[in-house]
Amino acid sequence: MARYRVLIDANDEKGLVYKVSKLFYESNFNILTNNEFVDKVNNKFFMRSVVDGDMEKEKLYDELVAVLPKDSRIKVIEPKKKNIVIMATKEMHALGDILLRHQEGELEANILGVISNYDTLEPLVSKFGIPYVCVSHEGLDRAEHEEKILAELAKFENIDYIVLAKYMRILTPRFVENFENKIINIHHSFLPAFIGANPYKQAYDRGVKIIGATAHFVNNNLDEGPIIAQDVTEVNHAYSWKDMQRLGRDVEKVVLSRALKLALEDRIFVYANKTVIF
């Protein structure tokens, strides 16, 4: 008995749920979970099903192609651990949270390694028995530094996702195009007007009432990729900027781990620079 996650992204038309469900029934599949959504504005249909059955994955894919609209995007995925590489700089909260969750068995992932432009976090990572690679940016321009990182990434096989756990360097389009919708970043996006090294100090000076974080896929528009997960927490005039920073980091690590879990479980559809998540 095999288990599959079936992801369908198609132009909407009448009877799609019926056609897919009928196919599952006639092929003796047991539907364990099922979710669907129709974007009426863009006439798009999305469906995620988890099924058990005896049919080979390739045959199930072919059967789905036969009943779905032309140009549908279909994935038939066998649930298994995905391979991830984490990139970080100096801050340890987001990285540490992922490492702990991984050790506790919360994430369907194999962490192949951690890459950083500093050696600051090596003592933390080494405690988890995970390879740590320091690729310093000193004396290199951005393109040269990225070439070195890409060379290190090439040493890992079958990377499913790259996680930017507070990696504080902007990636160039050339780097991003190698990993389309495979780079997940965490950003203090509920402070959009505050850029630079200390957004929480700027937020404090402006008297903000909420702070938060957004996890998103990385594309060529800085911090404007498809959003995966978000959260906020309230603050007030009594909070110092360091209090805000501490609370913000708590939100960041939770949101990043939540987004990663969604990706690892194949719950994300990306289209029109946004996401549908089941």
C-alpha positions, 0 to 999 in steps of 0.5 A: 500500500502506497501513500501519495500527496496529490497536488492539482493546480488547474484552470477551473471548470465544472466537475473537477472534484467529481472527476478526481474523486471518481478516479480515486474511487475506481482505482481503489484509493482511500482518501485520507484528507482532501482540500480544494479552493477556487480562485474565481477572479483568476479562474483557478482550481487548487486541490490537495489530497492524501490518498492510500492505494496500490497504483504506481505513482507514474500510473496515477499521474497519467490517469489524472492527466487524462481527466483534468484540463489541459495544462494542469499542473499535477504532482504525485508525491510520496511523503518522505523527508526533504533535503534542506540547507540553512543559510545564516549570518550571526543571529542564532534564534531562527537557526536554533529553533529549526535545529531543535525542532529537527532534533525533536522530530517535528520537521520532515527534513534532512538538514544537509548543512548550514552555510554562513558568512561568519564562523559565529554559529559554528559552536551551536551547529556542531552540537547537533552534528550538522556540517557547518561551512563558513564562506566569508565575504571579506574581500569579495564582491557579491558575485564572487561570494555567491559563486563560492556559496553556489560551489558549496551548495553543489556539493549537497545532493538533491536540495529541496529547500534553502532556508534563510535563517536571518541570512543578512545578505541580499541574493542576486537574481542569478543566485535566485534563479537557480532555486525558484520557489525553493528559498524561504526567508524570514523578514520583519515585514510588519515594520515595512517602513523601517529598513537597515540594521536596527528596524526595532529601534526605528519602530520604537522611535515611531511608537508602533503598536504591533510588530511581526514577521513574514516568511516568504519565498525569495524572488528578484523583488526584495522581500516581495516574494510569495508569502507563506506565513505571518504573525504579529504580537502587540506592543505599547509605549512601555516597551523598549526597542530591545523588548521589541527586538526580543519579542520580534525574534520570538515571532520570527523563529515561530513563523519561519519554522511554521513556513518550513513545515508547510513546505516540507508537507507539500501544502503550498501552491504558488501562483501570481506571486502569492500562495494557496496553503492547505 
